[in-house]
Amino acid sequence: MNNILPLTKPVTKNLLGIAPEILLKWYDEMLLIRRFEEKCAQLYGMGKIGGFCHLYNGQEAIAAGSIGAITPDDYVITAYRDHGLAISKGVDPRRILAELLGKHTGTTKGKGGSMHLFDREKNFLGGHAIVGGHIPIGTGAAFACKYRGEKRVCLCFMGDGATNIGEFHESLNLAALWKLPVIYIIENNKYGMGTSVDRASSIEALHKKAAAYNMRSAVIMDGNDVLKIYQTVKAAVDHARSSYEPSLLEVQTFRYRGHSMSDPIHGHYRTKEEVETQKKLDPLTVFAEALKDAHLAADEYFESAEARIKSIIEECVQFTESSPEPPLEELYTDVYAE
Amino acid sequence: MPVVSIREALNQAMDEEMARDERVFLMGEEVAQYNGAYKVSQGLLTKYGPKRIIDTPIAEAGFSGIGIGAAMVGLRPIVEFMTWNFSLVAFDQIVNNAAQMLSMSGGNFNVPIVFRGPGGAAHSLAATHSQALESIYAHFPGLKVVMPSNSRDAKGLLKTAIRDNNPVVFIESEMMYGEKGEIPEGEYTIPFGVGEVIKEGTDVTIVSWSRILQHIAVKAVGRLAEEGISVELIDPRTIKPMDWELIFNSVKKTNRLVIVEEGWPFAGVGAQISHEVSNHCFDYLDAPVERVTQEDVPLPYAHNLEIASLPNIQKVIRAVRKVMYLD
């Protein structure tokens, strides 16, 4: 078993000719996700966030790079580790934090919590907590895009653990059979809770599962490289728009925290050394270095970014703390639509 | 009035709604080229083409979920299960996603979808192919459960289901597709939550639905009439929402209630009806509520065991006589 990533610099050092303001926006977004999750960990520790809370620390490049490759009209759906992807899709972080604290101003009025973020306006289809259960839904959103003759696509994110359940396989077969514009993105952080990929999947190269369905696939070995992620997802998105064909992408990544806030960062299933080694490849650090190397940003920029993000996080906390709990009448709303 | 089979009535409902609304499509195993395992979708492929009449592989979780996703973003799918027994493979989708989406998303996404197909026992199909699952689906907030017992209701209720903005579980009877009945001329719908008094009576109320109503309860009521017992027979038509007022008012008149259903006894629909009537009509009841259900065993294959397990006319007559203290 070798789950440790090779120590490499980003392969896309030329920054792909992407406009500097977009690159800096991605950096800010990744930093916002990092600091947001750190705040969540703190509030969870204080007992202010209930239930299960799965943090995205370490996986930020996937959110920024993937969602950077689509437009606001496109759909995004994911599993329960959803804060980062929601933020990248444009969901108001104040409303996300309010949701986590069970407030009426939250994304779902306090009904869904951390694992069930939704935003119709932003085409964010959730936030789903049954492993694999959301994969057919993302496939269905892509079905609707094609049915209506639109050029929209759906990015359907999942963890490595979801690739072993039936709904994953049924969805891939149907998407390939019917040529649906969906891009499945496996965020392979090496462990489904405490079970490593090699103990759960008969094949460790998860993207190769696409071969069974005659589907295009690709693997990104360095999931800390936001540009490589953007480039790979963009190619799959362009193909889906022009041909209505799906793709399966696997991104090798690593979560810094435990599976959820109730789990230890390391323990029986992974060592402290492994976690520390991975942290040396931090997606924010490698991206900051690439930006500096290209003379797109200097130290002052990163200091000012920290300050800006800090004030956004403070605003999130203030908004949340001043928000009311849902009134008891909300218990009976949203059960049936008119 | 035209006389059509339940199969034709369901076909007309889908045909009319598809003509009316581009967003409506039908998806399921053998619904297109084969014209439906029970021919309910006969001719629709020719009329609407493969974009809207879609054959699926045998992958209930996959295509149910695709329907739910499509419904969340604005389409109005009809998902056909070859039988409701196969819906159990898609249970996660129907429960965790269709039923709970509106609430879980805080009102962001409703799921206007119809899941339909035949349920209940046919002849010697044994345990896995004979289940009456209405009580299970009625258990979940967010779902509506519809069970028509005749052609008129099948058409009118299916049209309402397709126009409903919520997930609807629409359970037909495999044994009744060929049974004919009158339907109104032209456009009509039947609202959910409005039951029907099939026959007025004064001595005992029977509540029953779908095949068991037509094949067992109606006949038992005829026999009981010969004995001079006047039964009021009620078809709720929709299990959820249930027309409680209709049942309560009838029980307040007859003072006796027998529920006749195909499902198992434990936590069945009849158990809920019995509880509601006990609560709302306690002072009116002259006898404990009786239920006729399937025996509490998986349904066997052998014909004699099968008929012994299911509700039959004799069991209904016995239950009615019991609440009248005639035995």
Boltz contact constraints between the chains, C-beta under 6 A:
constraints:
  - contact:
      token1: [A, 108]
      token2: [B, 105]
      max_distance: 6.0
  - contact:
      token1: [A, 108]
      token2: [B, 106]
      max_distance: 6.0
  - contact:
      token1: [A, 109]
      token2: [B, 106]
      max_distance: 6.0
  - contact:
      token1: [A, 111]
      token2: [B, 103]
      max_distance: 6.0
  - contact:
      token1: [A, 111]
      token2: [B, 106]
      max_distance: 6.0
  - contact:
      token1: [A, 112]
      token2: [B, 104]
      max_distance: 6.0
  - contact:
      token1: [A, 116]
      token2: [B, 104]
      max_distance: 6.0
  - contact:
      token1: [A, 118]
      token2: [B, 105]
      max_distance: 6.0
  - contact:
      token1: [A, 118]
      token2: [B, 108]
      max_distance: 6.0
  - contact:
      token1: [A, 120]
      token2: [B, 108]
      max_distance: 6.0
  - contact:
      token1: [A, 130]
      token2: [B, 96]
      max_distance: 6.0
  - contact:
      token1: [A, 133]
      token2: [B, 92]
      max_distance: 6.0
  - contact:
      token1: [A, 133]
      token2: [B, 96]
      max_distance: 6.0
  - contact:
      token1: [A, 136]
      token2: [B, 62]
      max_distance: 6.0
  - contact:
      token1: [A, 136]
      token2: [B, 65]
      max_distance: 6.0
  - contact:
      token1: [A, 136]
      token2: [B, 66]
      max_distance: 6.0
  - contact:
      token1: [A, 137]
      token2: [B, 65]
      max_distance: 6.0
  - contact:
      token1: [A, 137]
      token2: [B, 68]
      max_distance: 6.0
  - contact:
      token1: [A, 137]
      token2: [B, 69]
      max_distance: 6.0
  - contact:
      token1: [A, 139]
      token2: [B, 66]
      max_distance: 6.0
  - contact:
      token1: [A, 140]
      token2: [B, 66]
      max_distance: 6.0
  - contact:
      token1: [A, 140]
      token2: [B, 68]
      max_distance: 6.0
  - contact:
      token1: [A, 140]
      token2: [B, 69]
      max_distance: 6.0
  - contact:
      token1: [A, 140]
      token2: [B, 70]
      max_distance: 6.0
  - contact:
      token1: [A, 141]
      token2: [B, 69]
      max_distance: 6.0
  - contact:
      token1: [A, 141]
      token2: [B, 73]
      max_distance: 6.0
  - contact:
      token1: [A, 143]
      token2: [B, 66]
      max_distance: 6.0
  - contact:
      token1: [A, 143]
      token2: [B, 70]
      max_distance: 6.0
  - contact:
      token1: [A, 144]
      token2: [B, 70]
      max_distance: 6.0
  - contact:
      token1: [A, 144]
      token2: [B, 73]
      max_distance: 6.0
  - contact:
      token1: [A, 144]
      token2: [B, 75]
      max_distance: 6.0
  - contact:
      token1: [A, 167]
      token2: [B, 61]
      max_distance: 6.0
  - contact:
      token1: [A, 170]
      token2: [B, 59]
      max_distance: 6.0
  - contact:
      token1: [A, 170]
      token2: [B, 61]
      max_distance: 6.0
  - contact:
      token1: [A, 170]
      token2: [B, 62]
      max_distance: 6.0
  - contact:
      token1: [A, 171]
      token2: [B, 62]
      max_distance: 6.0
  - contact:
      token1: [A, 174]
      token2: [B, 62]
      max_distance: 6.0
  - contact:
      token1: [A, 334]
      token2: [B, 102]
      max_distance: 6.0
  - contact:
      token1: [A, 334]
      token2: [B, 103]
      max_distance: 6.0
  - contact:
      token1: [A, 334]
      token2: [B, 107]
      max_distance: 6.0
  - contact:
      token1: [A, 335]
      token2: [B, 103]
      max_distance: 6.0
  - contact:
      token1: [A, 335]
      token2: [B, 141]
      max_distance: 6.0
  - contact:
      token1: [A, 335]
      token2: [B, 142]
      max_distance: 6.0
  - contact:
      token1: [A, 336]
      token2: [B, 166]
      max_distance: 6.0
  - contact:
      token1: [A, 337]
      token2: [B, 102]
      max_distance: 6.0
  - contact:
      token1: [A, 337]
      token2: [B, 110]
      max_distance: 6.0
  - contact:
      token1: [A, 337]
      token2: [B, 165]
      max_distance: 6.0
  - contact:
      token1: [A, 337]
      token2: [B, 166]
      max_distance: 6.0
